[in-house]
Amino acid sequence: MAHHLPDNALSILSCPRCGGLPLQYQRDGGLLCSVCCAVYPQRNGIFDLRPPDHDQSREYQGDPPEAARLRNRWDSTRLQHKPGVQAAIEEVAGRTFPGCRVLDVGCGTGHIDRWIIERAAPGTRLWAFDVSEAMCRFAQQNCERFGQVTVIRAASRSPMPFRGGSFDVVFERLATIDVALAYEFLRPGGWFIQSGLGDANWQEVDEVFADRCIVFPKDQREPKEILIQSGFVEAEFHSWRYTDHLTLDEVVSILRFAPIVHHFDQRADASLLEILRQRWGTPEGIALTVDQTLLMGKRAS
């Protein structure tokens, strides 16, 4: 059965192909752009608002079902207790108010969205999206008892399927969104909050797997400087560095779903895993460095 979006939702959605407004419901439950006539289907109650050519392009398609399943299990047991994640949840929830709109870019399994909405002011509405169909399904399941959370499938590149100036908080964790784009989607006085990982995170794994570790492009500017140069004010940056102890099975599970090592294979990489265990193994588990960051900035009023 086709689902409709929350009341007034179409007032903040735009076409991710041409940026056109408004989108209109079709009889089959999908959405149609009134400008370029692009069609956006609804599958299993989730609207697919990626650009129409996304499946045929070489763009990132998101985590496959097996990786999403592993991450869902990890997130449900370990994620909430990490200090950087706890701080991000409290910062987002603490800035909500009745009628507030929150956007979560790259929502993953949706656990963070559930924890945010549990702490948010009554009347807050949260929009969550991910490019992975499997992640969206988990997010929908994990947030299904919260009518204030809407999960859609979308890509975090311009044009994104939202009208500018629609949100009071834009939140992002381990996803990619251009800071200037986040600024565009915020109302005056709104906050951009980014939860990430520092360079030292799992440095022990980097040492063992060396050039097979995945390196993401990094802006050489200081984090607060990035926000200030994009127009944000009251920029803040916080970090937490500590040692976590994981079993070898837990390390393997994360390497299987997280973009850390190119072409990781538990059997083929058994010797490297043994080196990791020998170098940093303790009675409590393998000791790995955790380096979490939190970056925040306010759009000028």
Buried (B, 14 or more C-beta within 10 A) or exposed (E): EEEEBEEEBBEBBBBBBBBBBBBEBBEEBBBBBEBEEBEBBBEEBBBBBBBBEBEEEEBBBBBEEEBBBBBBEBBEEBBBEBEBBBBBBEBBBEBBEEEBBBBBBBBBBBBBBBBBBEEBEEEBBBBBBBBBBBBBBBBBEBBEEBEBBBBBBBBBBEBBBBBBEBBBBBBBBEBEBEBEBBBBBBBEEBBBBBBBBBEEBBBBBBEBBEEBBEEEEEEEEEBBEBBBEBBBEEBBBBBBEEEBBBEBEBBBBBBBBBBBBEEBEEEEBEEBBEBBBEEBBEEEBBBBBBBBBBBBBBBEE
